[in-house]
Amino acid sequence: MLEPDITIIVPVYNGEIYLSRCIESIVKAANNQKIELILVDDGSTDKSLEISKKYSNKFSWIKTIQQDNQGPSSARNTGLDFAQGEYISFVDCDDCISENYFSDLLNACIDKPDIVVFGYERILLNNNRQTHSPEKKSHSEDLEILLCNVNTDRELFWLPSTKLFKATLISNIRFDENMRLGEDTIFNLQAVLNSRKILRIDSVLYFHYEVNGSLSSNSYKRNLLGNMETHFSSRVSFNKKTTRGLDDKTWEDIYDYYIFHILPWMLSNSRHLNKSEQLKELKKIRNSEFVTQCYAQSSKVGKRPRMALMQVLFRTKQFRLLQRYLTGIDSKKNKPKKG
């Protein structure tokens, strides 16, 4: 078999409901091009491994790798160890790709960019759709400034599945297996640091399906605090190694990312606990390393009144008032609509 142009890595864990849909979309898009698909079964206990093997037995360019359950970062890293393609991308087993996925990406790779960023459509549980499409743009001279725009440049630094990476670019980069959330941001930062040319295209090539139990679904996320403390430590360590270091612009981006994006998510996550446990969790979050370090850098509370009030209550340790405020937000969300 000739060396593939693109390798797709799919981490698989108990995805039997969606897996065939995912693989079929890749098979349809491949259309006899030089593609490699690596399915990494991460210790599934359903029929996912059986489904994966069915496809790898049918198509020579599809490989199935089995490992004990170690999480999606480990599964992606295993796929990277075996990938043979000139370019590499990632697809989640409950998602799909467009029929134009490979044709559009191969066309974008004519000038050999290090990273190609493309659009995606998000399908919510209620079947509403949200389309996110980048503006066409090429980066080569402004790469250093990109590294301190993580909070605003979500299409570049968030998600592992909306980008195509040159294999040589990420040959020494791996996902942090100590993180289950946000590991893609750290991975993408390292990839951008190594890059010389990044290309954004406006093609919508990926379909992300929200499923029950996903990060955006309404359920409690355990160990979110510990995960984000590891994430913060990795982010700070990364920026220390760059030319800019931890300058004012970088700290502003770090603050905005963790205080205006991560912190509200964590406060919202605490709402799933009973009052006593919630109070303990709020205190733990307030005393955490990422909060105390960020608060030492800035006193911004946000422009939106709701965000500002929540931040003031949290910063001044008014935890019981914050509990009431969060409960009030829940009540408004769950209040039946008239008519």
Phi and psi in degrees as GROMACS dihedral restraints (atoms count N, CA, C in turn):
[ dihedral_restraints ]
;  ai    aj    ak    al  type     phi  dphi    fc
    3     4     5     6     1   -68.0    20    10
    4     5     6     7     1   152.9    20    10
    6     7     8     9     1   -59.1    20    10
    7     8     9    10     1   127.7    20    10
    9    10    11    12     1   -69.8    20    10
   10    11    12    13     1   151.9    20    10
   12    13    14    15     1   -73.8    20    10
   13    14    15    16     1   -40.2    20    10
   15    16    17    18     1  -134.3    20    10
   16    17    18    19     1   133.6    20    10
   18    19    20    21     1  -108.4    20    10
   19    20    21    22     1   129.2    20    10
   21    22    23    24     1  -104.6    20    10
   22    23    24    25     1   130.8    20    10
   24    25    26    27     1  -109.4    20    10
   25    26    27    28     1   125.6    20    10
   27    28    29    30     1  -120.7    20    10
   28    29    30    31     1   108.7    20    10
   30    31    32    33     1   -75.2    20    10
   31    32    33    34     1   132.5    20    10
   33    34    35    36     1  -123.2    20    10
   34    35    36    37     1   125.4    20    10
   36    37    38    39     1  -144.7    20    10
   37    38    39    40     1   113.4    20    10
   39    40    41    42     1    45.2    20    10
   40    41    42    43     1    52.2    20    10
   42    43    44    45     1  -111.7    20    10
   43    44    45    46     1    27.3    20    10
   45    46    47    48     1   -57.9    20    10
   46    47    48    49     1   -28.4    20    10
   48    49    50    51     1   -67.6    20    10
   49    50    51    52     1   -34.4    20    10
   51    52    53    54     1  -112.0    20    10
   52    53    54    55     1   -16.6    20    10
   54    55    56    57     1   -59.9    20    10
   55    56    57    58     1   -44.2    20    10
   57    58    59    60     1   -61.7    20    10
   58    59    60    61     1   -39.8    20    10
   60    61    62    63     1   -59.7    20    10
   61    62    63    64     1   -43.1    20    10
   63    64    65    66     1   -62.3    20    10
   64    65    66    67     1   -51.9    20    10
   66    67    68    69     1   -64.7    20    10
   67    68    69    70     1   -41.2    20    10
   69    70    71    72     1   -59.8    20    10
   70    71    72    73     1   -37.3    20    10
   72    73    74    75     1   -66.3    20    10
   73    74    75    76     1   -34.5    20    10
   75    76    77    78     1   -72.4    20    10
   76    77    78    79     1   -41.7    20    10
   78    79    80    81     1   -60.8    20    10
   79    80    81    82     1   -43.9    20    10
   81    82    83    84     1   -65.1    20    10
   82    83    84    85     1   -40.5    20    10
   84    85    86    87     1   -73.2    20    10
   85    86    87    88     1   -28.3    20    10
   87    88    89    90     1   -61.2    20    10
   88    89    90    91     1   -46.8    20    10
   90    91    92    93     1    47.3    20    10
   91    92    93    94     1    50.5    20    10
   93    94    95    96     1    67.0    20    10
   94    95    96    97     1    16.5    20    10
   96    97    98    99     1   -85.5    20    10
   97    98    99   100     1   170.1    20    10
   99   100   101   102     1   -81.5    20    10
  100   101   102   103     1    87.7    20    10
  102   103   104   105     1  -123.0    20    10
  103   104   105   106     1   147.3    20    10
  105   106   107   108     1  -124.5    20    10
  106   107   108   109     1   130.2    20    10
  108   109   110   111     1  -116.3    20    10
  109   110   111   112     1   122.4    20    10
  111   112   113   114     1  -112.7    20    10
  112   113   114   115     1   115.4    20    10
  114   115   116   117     1   -99.1    20    10
  115   116   117   118     1   116.8    20    10
  117   118   119   120     1  -107.0    20    10
  118   119   120   121     1   103.5    20    10
  120   121   122   123     1   -80.0    20    10
  121   122   123   124     1   117.8    20    10
  123   124   125   126     1   -97.3    20    10
  124   125   126   127     1    58.3    20    10
  126   127   128   129     1    71.7    20    10
  127   128   129   130     1    37.7    20    10
  129   130   131   132     1   -60.7    20    10
  130   131   132   133     1   145.9    20    10
  132   133   134   135     1  -109.9    20    10
  133   134   135   136     1     2.9    20    10
  135   136   137   138     1  -105.3    20    10
  136   137   138   139     1  -149.7    20    10
  138   139   140   141     1   -94.7    20    10
  139   140   141   142     1    16.6    20    10
  141   142   143   144     1   -59.0    20    10
  142   143   144   145     1   -45.4    20    10
  144   145   146   147     1   -63.1    20    10
  145   146   147   148     1   -40.4    20    10
  147   148   149   150     1   -61.5    20    10
  148   149   150   151     1   -43.0    20    10
  150   151   152   153     1   -64.7    20    10
  151   152   153   154     1   -44.8    20    10
  153   154   155   156     1   -59.4    20    10
  154   155   156   157     1   -45.3    20    10
  156   157   158   159     1   -66.3    20    10
  157   158   159   160     1   -33.2    20    10
  159   160   161   162     1   -58.7    20    10
  160   161   162   163     1   -43.0    20    10
  162   163   164   165     1   -75.1    20    10
  163   164   165   166     1   -38.2    20    10
  165   166   167   168     1   -70.1    20    10
  166   167   168   169     1   -26.1    20    10
  168   169   170   171     1   -74.5    20    10
  169   170   171   172     1   -27.0    20    10
  171   172   173   174     1   -86.2    20    10
  172   173   174   175     1   -35.4    20    10
  174   175   176   177     1  -121.2    20    10
  175   176   177   178     1   126.3    20    10
  177   178   179   180     1   -67.3    20    10
  178   179   180   181     1   -22.8    20    10
  180   181   182   183     1   -88.9    20    10
  181   182   183   184     1     1.2    20    10
  183   184   185   186     1  -106.7    20    10
  184   185   186   187     1   127.3    20    10
  186   187   188   189     1  -116.9    20    10
  187   188   189   190     1   142.1    20    10
  189   190   191   192     1  -114.9    20    10
  190   191   192   193     1   127.7    20    10
  192   193   194   195     1  -120.8    20    10
  193   194   195   196     1   133.3    20    10
  195   196   197   198     1  -112.4    20    10
  196   197   198   199     1   137.0    20    10
  198   199   200   201     1  -146.2    20    10
  199   200   201   202     1   163.2    20    10
  201   202   203   204     1   -66.5    20    10
  202   203   204   205     1   156.4    20    10
  204   205   206   207     1   -63.7    20    10
  205   206   207   208     1   117.5    20    10
  207   208   209   210     1  -135.6    20    10
  208   209   210   211     1     0.5    20    10
  210   211   212   213     1   101.8    20    10
  211   212   213   214     1   161.8    20    10
  213   214   215   216     1   -64.3    20    10
  214   215   216   217     1   -31.6    20    10
  216   217   218   219     1   -64.0    20    10
  217   218   219   220     1   -44.6    20    10
  219   220   221   222     1   -62.7    20    10
  220   221   222   223     1   -41.4    20    10
  222   223   224   225     1   -63.6    20    10
  223   224   225   226     1   -42.6    20    10
  225   226   227   228     1   -64.7    20    10
  226   227   228   229     1   -40.0    20    10
  228   229   230   231     1   -63.8    20    10
  229   230   231   232     1   -39.5    20    10
  231   232   233   234     1   -61.1    20    10
  232   233   234   235     1   -43.5    20    10
  234   235   236   237     1   -60.7    20    10
  235   236   237   238     1   -40.8    20    10
  237   238   239   240     1   -62.9    20    10
  238   239   240   241     1   -35.0    20    10
  240   241   242   243     1   -65.0    20    10
  241   242   243   244     1   -26.7    20    10
  243   244   245   246     1  -104.5    20    10
  244   245   246   247     1   -10.5    20    10
  246   247   248   249     1   -64.5    20    10
  247   248   249   250     1   138.5    20    10
  249   250   251   252     1  -114.3    20    10
  250   251   252   253     1    -7.0    20    10
  252   253   254   255     1   -72.4    20    10
  253   254   255   256     1   157.5    20    10
  255   256   257   258     1   -69.4    20    10
  256   257   258   259     1   -33.0    20    10
  258   259   260   261     1  -125.2    20    10
  259   260   261   262     1   154.2    20    10
  261   262   263   264     1  -133.6    20    10
  262   263   264   265     1   138.6    20    10
  264   265   266   267     1  -136.9    20    10
  265   266   267   268     1   168.3    20    10
  267   268   269   270     1  -125.8    20    10
  268   269   270   271     1   138.3    20    10
  270   271   272   273     1  -131.8    20    10
  271   272   273   274     1   134.9    20    10
  273   274   275   276     1   -81.3    20    10
  274   275   276   277     1   148.4    20    10
  276   277   278   279     1   -70.2    20    10
  277   278   279   280     1   -13.9    20    10
  279   280   281   282     1  -101.8    20    10
  280   281   282   283     1    11.4    20    10
  282   283   284   285     1  -114.3    20    10
  283   284   285   286     1   178.6    20    10
  285   286   287   288     1  -138.5    20    10
  286   287   288   289     1   165.9    20    10
  288   289   290   291     1  -120.8    20    10
  289   290   291   292     1   162.6    20    10
  291   292   293   294     1   -75.9    20    10
  292   293   294   295     1   156.6    20    10
  294   295   296   297     1   -60.6    20    10
  295   296   297   298     1   -26.5    20    10
  297   298   299   300     1   -91.7    20    10
  298   299   300   301     1     6.5    20    10
  300   301   302   303     1   -52.4    20    10
  301   302   303   304     1   -57.8    20    10
  303   304   305   306     1   -73.4    20    10
  304   305   306   307     1   -41.3    20    10
  306   307   308   309     1   -63.0    20    10
  307   308   309   310     1   -43.7    20    10
  309   310   311   312     1   -68.4    20    10
  310   311   312   313     1   -40.2    20    10
  312   313   314   315     1   -71.0    20    10
  313   314   315   316     1   -39.6    20    10
  315   316   317   318     1   -66.0    20    10
  316   317   318   319     1   -36.1    20    10
  318   319   320   321     1   -64.5    20    10
  319   320   321   322     1   -38.8    20    10
  321   322   323   324     1   -68.7    20    10
  322   323   324   325     1   -22.2    20    10
  324   325   326   327     1   -89.0    20    10
  325   326   327   328     1     4.8    20    10
  327   328   329   330     1   -56.9    20    10
  328   329   330   331     1   -40.0    20    10
  330   331   332   333     1   -91.5    20    10
  331   332   333   334     1    13.1    20    10
  333   334   335   336     1    57.3    20    10
  334   335   336   337     1    53.2    20    10
  336   337   338   339     1   -68.3    20    10
  337   338   339   340     1   159.0    20    10
  339   340   341   342     1   -80.3    20    10
  340   341   342   343     1   -35.7    20    10
  342   343   344   345     1  -137.7    20    10
  343   344   345   346     1   136.1    20    10
  345   346   347   348     1  -114.9    20    10
  346   347   348   349     1   125.3    20    10
  348   349   350   351     1  -105.4    20    10
  349   350   351   352     1   131.1    20    10
  351   352   353   354     1  -132.9    20    10
  352   353   354   355     1   171.6    20    10
  354   355   356   357     1   -85.7    20    10
  355   356   357   358     1   167.0    20    10
  357   358   359   360     1  -147.9    20    10
  358   359   360   361     1   162.0    20    10
  360   361   362   363     1  -118.5    20    10
  361   362   363   364     1   131.8    20    10
  363   364   365   366     1  -103.0    20    10
  364   365   366   367     1   124.9    20    10
  366   367   368   369     1  -106.4    20    10
  367   368   369   370     1   113.6    20    10
  369   370   371   372     1   -80.7    20    10
  370   371   372   373     1   169.0    20    10
  372   373   374   375     1   -59.5    20    10
  373   374   375   376     1   -31.0    20    10
  375   376   377   378     1   -87.5    20    10
  376   377   378   379     1    10.5    20    10
  378   379   380   381     1    73.9    20    10
  379   380   381   382     1     3.3    20    10
  381   382   383   384     1   -67.3    20    10
  382   383   384   385     1   150.7    20    10
  384   385   386   387     1  -121.7    20    10
  385   386   387   388     1   140.2    20    10
  387   388   389   390     1  -125.3    20    10
  388   389   390   391     1   123.0    20    10
  390   391   392   393     1  -103.4    20    10
  391   392   393   394     1   131.5    20    10
  393   394   395   396     1  -123.4    20    10
  394   395   396   397     1   116.5    20    10
  396   397   398   399     1  -130.7    20    10
  397   398   399   400     1   123.3    20    10
  399   400   401   402     1   -67.9    20    10
  400   401   402   403     1   154.9    20    10
  402   403   404   405     1   -80.1    20    10
  403   404   405   406     1   137.1    20    10
  405   406   407   408     1   -58.5    20    10
  406   407   408   409     1   126.2    20    10
  408   409   410   411     1  -165.4    20    10
  409   410   411   412     1   149.4    20    10
  411   412   413   414     1  -122.3    20    10
  412   413   414   415     1   138.5    20    10
  414   415   416   417     1  -118.6    20    10
  415   416   417   418     1   131.2    20    10
  417   418   419   420     1  -146.7    20    10
  418   419   420   421     1   -33.2    20    10
  420   421   422   423     1   -96.9    20    10
  421   422   423   424     1   -18.5    20    10
  423   424   425   426     1  -110.2    20    10
  424   425   426   427     1    24.7    20    10
  426   427   428   429     1   -66.2    20    10
  427   428   429   430     1   -33.7    20    10
  429   430   431   432     1   -64.1    20    10
  430   431   432   433     1   -40.1    20    10
  432   433   434   435     1   -70.6    20    10
  433   434   435   436     1   -24.6    20    10
  435   436   437   438     1   -61.3    20    10
  436   437   438   439     1   -31.7    20    10
  438   439   440   441     1   -69.8    20    10
  439   440   441   442     1   -12.3    20    10
  441   442   443   444     1  -116.2    20    10
  442   443   444   445     1    29.2    20    10
  444   445   446   447     1  -127.6    20    10
  445   446   447   448     1    34.0    20    10
  447   448   449   450     1   -63.9    20    10
  448   449   450   451     1   -40.3    20    10
  450   451   452   453     1   -69.1    20    10
  451   452   453   454     1   -31.6    20    10
  453   454   455   456     1   -95.8    20    10
  454   455   456   457     1   -29.6    20    10
  456   457   458   459     1   -94.9    20    10
  457   458   459   460     1    67.2    20    10
  459   460   461   462     1   -68.7    20    10
  460   461   462   463     1   -31.0    20    10
  462   463   464   465     1   -67.8    20    10
  463   464   465   466     1   -24.2    20    10
  465   466   467   468     1   -91.0    20    10
  466   467   468   469     1   -40.7    20    10
  468   469   470   471     1  -102.7    20    10
  469   470   471   472     1   -13.0    20    10
  471   472   473   474     1  -103.1    20    10
  472   473   474   475     1   149.1    20    10
  474   475   476   477     1    69.8    20    10
  475   476   477   478     1   137.0    20    10
  477   478   479   480     1   -90.3    20    10
  478   479   480   481     1   -12.0    20    10
  480   481   482   483     1   -97.9    20    10
  481   482   483   484     1     1.4    20    10
  483   484   485   486     1  -111.0    20    10
  484   485   486   487     1    26.8    20    10
  486   487   488   489     1  -141.8    20    10
  487   488   489   490     1   150.6    20    10
  489   490   491   492     1  -115.4    20    10
  490   491   492   493     1   128.3    20    10
  492   493   494   495     1  -113.1    20    10
  493   494   495   496     1   137.9    20    10
  495   496   497   498     1   -67.0    20    10
  496   497   498   499     1   132.1    20    10
  498   499   500   501     1   -59.7    20    10
  499   500   501   502     1   -39.4    20    10
  501   502   503   504     1   -66.6    20    10
  502   503   504   505     1   -26.9    20    10
  504   505   506   507     1   -65.2    20    10
  505   506   507   508     1   -39.0    20    10
  507   508   509   510     1  -109.0    20    10
  508   509   510   511     1    18.7    20    10
  510   511   512   513     1   -61.3    20    10
  511   512   513   514     1   -29.3    20    10
  513   514   515   516     1  -111.0    20    10
  514   515   516   517     1    16.2    20    10
  516   517   518   519     1  -112.5    20    10
  517   518   519   520     1   137.4    20    10
  519   520   521   522     1  -137.2    20    10
  520   521   522   523     1   158.5    20    10
  522   523   524   525     1   -74.0    20    10
  523   524   525   526     1   139.8    20    10
  525   526   527   528     1   -73.3    20    10
  526   527   528   529     1   113.5    20    10
  528   529   530   531     1   -76.9    20    10
  529   530   531   532     1    -5.5    20    10
  531   532   533   534     1   -84.3    20    10
  532   533   534   535     1    -6.9    20    10
  534   535   536   537     1  -114.6    20    10
  535   536   537   538     1   138.1    20    10
  537   538   539   540     1  -106.8    20    10
  538   539   540   541     1   -13.4    20    10
  540   541   542   543     1  -133.7    20    10
  541   542   543   544     1   133.6    20    10
  543   544   545   546     1    79.9    20    10
  544   545   546   547     1     3.1    20    10
  546   547   548   549     1   -64.0    20    10
  547   548   549   550     1   -25.2    20    10
  549   550   551   552     1   -65.6    20    10
  550   551   552   553     1   -35.0    20    10
  552   553   554   555     1   -63.6    20    10
  553   554   555   556     1   -44.2    20    10
  555   556   557   558     1   -65.8    20    10
  556   557   558   559     1   -41.5    20    10
  558   559   560   561     1   -59.9    20    10
  559   560   561   562     1   -46.9    20    10
  561   562   563   564     1   -65.7    20    10
  562   563   564   565     1   -36.9    20    10
  564   565   566   567     1   -59.0    20    10
  565   566   567   568     1   -45.4    20    10
  567   568   569   570     1   -64.6    20    10
  568   569   570   571     1   -38.0    20    10
  570   571   572   573     1   -67.1    20    10
  571   572   573   574     1   -43.1    20    10
  573   574   575   576     1   -63.0    20    10
  574   575   576   577     1   -39.8    20    10
  576   577   578   579     1   -59.1    20    10
  577   578   579   580     1   -36.2    20    10
  579   580   581   582     1   -80.9    20    10
  580   581   582   583     1   -10.4    20    10
  582   583   584   585     1   -81.2    20    10
  583   584   585   586     1   155.9    20    10
  585   586   587   588     1  -117.9    20    10
  586   587   588   589     1   -23.6    20    10
  588   589   590   591     1  -146.9    20    10
  589   590   591   592     1   127.4    20    10
  591   592   593   594     1  -122.1    20    10
  592   593   594   595     1   133.1    20    10
  594   595   596   597     1  -119.3    20    10
  595   596   597   598     1   130.1    20    10
  597   598   599   600     1  -107.3    20    10
  598   599   600   601     1   131.8    20    10
  600   601   602   603     1  -121.0    20    10
  601   602   603   604     1   154.1    20    10
  603   604   605   606     1   -91.6    20    10
  604   605   606   607     1     6.8    20    10
  606   607   608   609     1   -69.0    20    10
  607   608   609   610     1   134.6    20    10
  609   610   611   612     1   -93.9    20    10
  610   611   612   613     1   105.7    20    10
  612   613   614   615     1  -117.8    20    10
  613   614   615   616     1    -2.9    20    10
  615   616   617   618     1  -133.3    20    10
  616   617   618   619     1   141.7    20    10
  618   619   620   621     1  -120.8    20    10
  619   620   621   622     1   111.6    20    10
  621   622   623   624     1   -99.3    20    10
  622   623   624   625     1   118.0    20    10
  624   625   626   627     1   -99.3    20    10
  625   626   627   628     1   123.5    20    10
  627   628   629   630     1   -74.4    20    10
  628   629   630   631     1   130.4    20    10
  630   631   632   633     1  -127.7    20    10
  631   632   633   634     1   160.1    20    10
  633   634   635   636     1   -59.2    20    10
  634   635   636   637     1   129.7    20    10
  636   637   638   639     1    95.4    20    10
  637   638   639   640     1    -5.4    20    10
  639   640   641   642     1   -73.1    20    10
  640   641   642   643     1   170.5    20    10
  642   643   644   645     1   -61.9    20    10
  643   644   645   646     1   -28.9    20    10
  645   646   647   648     1   -89.6    20    10
  646   647   648   649     1    -4.0    20    10
  648   649   650   651     1   -79.5    20    10
  649   650   651   652     1   166.6    20    10
  651   652   653   654     1   -88.5    20    10
  652   653   654   655     1    75.0    20    10
  654   655   656   657     1  -149.4    20    10
  655   656   657   658     1   157.7    20    10
  657   658   659   660     1   -73.9    20    10
  658   659   660   661     1   132.3    20    10
  660   661   662   663     1  -100.1    20    10
  661   662   663   664     1   109.4    20    10
  663   664   665   666     1   -72.7    20    10
  664   665   666   667     1   148.4    20    10
  666   667   668   669     1    58.4    20    10
  667   668   669   670     1    26.0    20    10
  669   670   671   672     1   -63.2    20    10
  670   671   672   673     1   -39.3    20    10
  672   673   674   675     1   -63.0    20    10
  673   674   675   676     1   -50.2    20    10
  675   676   677   678     1   -59.9    20    10
  676   677   678   679     1   -39.7    20    10
  678   679   680   681     1   -61.8    20    10
  679   680   681   682     1   -45.7    20    10
  681   682   683   684     1   -74.6    20    10
  682   683   684   685     1   -25.2    20    10
  684   685   686   687     1   -67.0    20    10
  685   686   687   688     1   -41.1    20    10
  687   688   689   690     1   -63.8    20    10
  688   689   690   691     1   -41.4    20    10
  690   691   692   693     1   -60.3    20    10
  691   692   693   694     1   -47.5    20    10
  693   694   695   696     1   -61.2    20    10
  694   695   696   697     1   -45.0    20    10
  696   697   698   699     1   -60.3    20    10
  697   698   699   700     1   -41.2    20    10
  699   700   701   702     1   -65.9    20    10
  700   701   702   703     1   -40.9    20    10
  702   703   704   705     1   -63.9    20    10
  703   704   705   706     1   -46.6    20    10
  705   706   707   708     1   -63.2    20    10
  706   707   708   709     1   -43.9    20    10
  708   709   710   711     1   -61.5    20    10
  709   710   711   712     1   -39.3    20    10
  711   712   713   714     1   -62.9    20    10
  712   713   714   715     1   -51.2    20    10
  714   715   716   717     1   -65.6    20    10
  715   716   717   718     1   -28.9    20    10
  717   718   719   720     1   -61.1    20    10
  718   719   720   721     1   -28.5    20    10
  720   721   722   723     1   -86.3    20    10
  721   722   723   724     1    -9.8    20    10
  723   724   725   726     1   -83.2    20    10
  724   725   726   727     1   168.6    20    10
  726   727   728   729     1   -62.2    20    10
  727   728   729   730     1   -38.4    20    10
  729   730   731   732     1   -73.7    20    10
  730   731   732   733     1   -27.8    20    10
  732   733   734   735     1    63.8    20    10
  733   734   735   736     1  -150.8    20    10
  735   736   737   738     1   -97.3    20    10
  736   737   738   739     1    62.4    20    10
  738   739   740   741     1   -78.4    20    10
  739   740   741   742     1   179.4    20    10
  741   742   743   744     1   -60.1    20    10
  742   743   744   745     1   -41.8    20    10
  744   745   746   747     1   -64.4    20    10
  745   746   747   748     1   -39.9    20    10
  747   748   749   750     1   -66.8    20    10
  748   749   750   751     1   -44.3    20    10
  750   751   752   753     1   -64.3    20    10
  751   752   753   754     1   -34.9    20    10
  753   754   755   756     1   -61.9    20    10
  754   755   756   757     1   -42.1    20    10
  756   757   758   759     1   -67.5    20    10
  757   758   759   760     1   -43.0    20    10
  759   760   761   762     1   -60.6    20    10
  760   761   762   763     1   -45.9    20    10
  762   763   764   765     1   -59.6    20    10
  763   764   765   766     1   -50.0    20    10
  765   766   767   768     1   -61.3    20    10
  766   767   768   769     1   -38.5    20    10
  768   769   770   771     1   -65.5    20    10
  769   770   771   772     1   -49.2    20    10
  771   772   773   774     1   -83.9    20    10
  772   773   774   775     1   -33.3    20    10
  774   775   776   777     1   -88.2    20    10
  775   776   777   778     1   -36.9    20    10
  777   778   779   780     1   -98.4    20    10
  778   779   780   781     1   -13.1    20    10
  780   781   782   783     1  -113.9    20    10
  781   782   783   784     1   -56.8    20    10
  783   784   785   786     1   -72.5    20    10
  784   785   786   787     1   -46.4    20    10
  786   787   788   789     1   -59.9    20    10
  787   788   789   790     1   -48.4    20    10
  789   790   791   792     1   -58.8    20    10
  790   791   792   793     1   -35.5    20    10
  792   793   794   795     1   -63.1    20    10
  793   794   795   796     1   -41.9    20    10
  795   796   797   798     1   -69.9    20    10
  796   797   798   799     1   -38.6    20    10
  798   799   800   801     1   -64.0    20    10
  799   800   801   802     1   -40.4    20    10
  801   802   803   804     1   -65.0    20    10
  802   803   804   805     1   -37.8    20    10
  804   805   806   807     1   -61.6    20    10
  805   806   807   808     1   -34.4    20    10
  807   808   809   810     1   -67.0    20    10
  808   809   810   811     1   -19.3    20    10
  810   811   812   813     1   -64.2    20    10
  811   812   813   814     1   -17.6    20    10
  813   814   815   816     1   -81.5    20    10
  814   815   816   817     1    -6.9    20    10
  816   817   818   819     1   -92.9    20    10
  817   818   819   820     1   162.2    20    10
  819   820   821   822     1   -71.1    20    10
  820   821   822   823     1   168.0    20    10
  822   823   824   825     1   -57.9    20    10
  823   824   825   826     1   -42.2    20    10
  825   826   827   828     1   -66.0    20    10
  826   827   828   829     1   -47.1    20    10
  828   829   830   831     1   -68.0    20    10
  829   830   831   832     1   -36.2    20    10
  831   832   833   834     1   -61.8    20    10
  832   833   834   835     1   -42.4    20    10
  834   835   836   837     1   -60.6    20    10
  835   836   837   838     1   -43.3    20    10
  837   838   839   840     1   -62.2    20    10
  838   839   840   841     1   -41.6    20    10
  840   841   842   843     1   -68.1    20    10
  841   842   843   844     1   -40.3    20    10
  843   844   845   846     1   -60.7    20    10
  844   845   846   847     1   -40.3    20    10
  846   847   848   849     1   -66.6    20    10
  847   848   849   850     1   -40.4    20    10
  849   850   851   852     1   -63.6    20    10
  850   851   852   853     1   -42.4    20    10
  852   853   854   855     1   -63.1    20    10
  853   854   855   856     1   -44.1    20    10
  855   856   857   858     1   -62.0    20    10
  856   857   858   859     1   -33.0    20    10
  858   859   860   861     1   -91.7    20    10
  859   860   861   862     1     2.9    20    10
  861   862   863   864     1   -71.0    20    10
  862   863   864   865     1   160.4    20    10
  864   865   866   867     1   -63.4    20    10
  865   866   867   868     1   -42.8    20    10
  867   868   869   870     1   -68.6    20    10
  868   869   870   871     1   -34.3    20    10
  870   871   872   873     1   -71.5    20    10
  871   872   873   874     1   -48.7    20    10
  873   874   875   876     1   -64.9    20    10
  874   875   876   877     1   -39.0    20    10
  876   877   878   879     1   -68.3    20    10
  877   878   879   880     1   -40.6    20    10
  879   880   881   882     1   -67.2    20    10
  880   881   882   883     1   -42.6    20    10
  882   883   884   885     1   -64.6    20    10
  883   884   885   886     1   -26.1    20    10
  885   886   887   888     1   -71.6    20    10
  886   887   888   889     1   -17.7    20    10
  888   889   890   891     1   -95.0    20    10
  889   890   891   892     1   -28.4    20    10
  891   892   893   894     1  -156.5    20    10
  892   893   894   895     1   159.8    20    10
  894   895   896   897     1  -118.7    20    10
  895   896   897   898     1    14.5    20    10
  897   898   899   900     1   -61.1    20    10
  898   899   900   901     1   139.2    20    10
  900   901   902   903     1  -119.9    20    10
  901   902   903   904     1    -0.4    20    10
  903   904   905   906     1    99.3    20    10
  904   905   906   907     1   157.5    20    10
  906   907   908   909     1   -89.3    20    10
  907   908   909   910     1   -31.0    20    10
  909   910   911   912     1   -74.7    20    10
  910   911   912   913     1   133.2    20    10
  912   913   914   915     1   -54.7    20    10
  913   914   915   916     1   -43.0    20    10
  915   916   917   918     1   -63.7    20    10
  916   917   918   919     1   -45.3    20    10
  918   919   920   921     1   -63.7    20    10
  919   920   921   922     1   -44.0    20    10
  921   922   923   924     1   -61.6    20    10
  922   923   924   925     1   -44.7    20    10
  924   925   926   927     1   -63.3    20    10
  925   926   927   928     1   -43.7    20    10
  927   928   929   930     1   -61.5    20    10
  928   929   930   931     1   -42.2    20    10
  930   931   932   933     1   -67.0    20    10
  931   932   933   934     1   -40.4    20    10
  933   934   935   936     1   -64.2    20    10
  934   935   936   937     1   -45.6    20    10
  936   937   938   939     1   -61.3    20    10
  937   938   939   940     1   -41.0    20    10
  939   940   941   942     1   -71.2    20    10
  940   941   942   943     1   -45.8    20    10
  942   943   944   945     1   -61.3    20    10
  943   944   945   946     1   -38.8    20    10
  945   946   947   948     1   -88.7    20    10
  946   947   948   949     1     7.6    20    10
  948   949   950   951     1    63.1    20    10
  949   950   951   952     1    34.4    20    10
  951   952   953   954     1   -88.2    20    10
  952   953   954   955     1    67.3    20    10
  954   955   956   957     1   -66.8    20    10
  955   956   957   958     1   -38.0    20    10
  957   958   959   960     1   -70.5    20    10
  958   959   960   961     1   -37.5    20    10
  960   961   962   963     1   -65.9    20    10
  961   962   963   964     1   -37.3    20    10
  963   964   965   966     1   -64.6    20    10
  964   965   966   967     1   -40.0    20    10
  966   967   968   969     1   -57.2    20    10
  967   968   969   970     1   -46.1    20    10
  969   970   971   972     1   -63.2    20    10
  970   971   972   973     1   -39.3    20    10
  972   973   974   975     1   -65.1    20    10
  973   974   975   976     1   -45.3    20    10
  975   976   977   978     1   -64.2    20    10
  976   977   978   979     1   -37.7    20    10
  978   979   980   981     1   -64.3    20    10
  979   980   981   982     1   -38.1    20    10
  981   982   983   984     1   -64.5    20    10
  982   983   984   985     1   -37.2    20    10
  984   985   986   987     1   -62.7    20    10
  985   986   987   988     1   -43.0    20    10
  987   988   989   990     1   -61.0    20    10
  988   989   990   991     1   -43.1    20    10
  990   991   992   993     1   -62.2    20    10
  991   992   993   994     1   -40.2    20    10
  993   994   995   996     1   -67.3    20    10
  994   995   996   997     1   -38.0    20    10
  996   997   998   999     1   -66.9    20    10
  997   998   999  1000     1   -37.6    20    10
  999  1000  1001  1002     1   -92.6    20    10
 1000  1001  1002  1003     1    -1.3    20    10
 1002  1003  1004  1005     1   -68.5    20    10
 1003  1004  1005  1006     1   127.7    20    10
 1005  1006  1007  1008     1   -60.7    20    10
 1006  1007  1008  1009     1   142.4    20    10
 1008  1009  1010  1011     1   -79.6    20    10
 1009  1010  1011  1012     1   142.7    20    10
 1011  1012  1013  1014     1   -72.4    20    10
 1012  1013  1014  1015     1   148.5    20    10
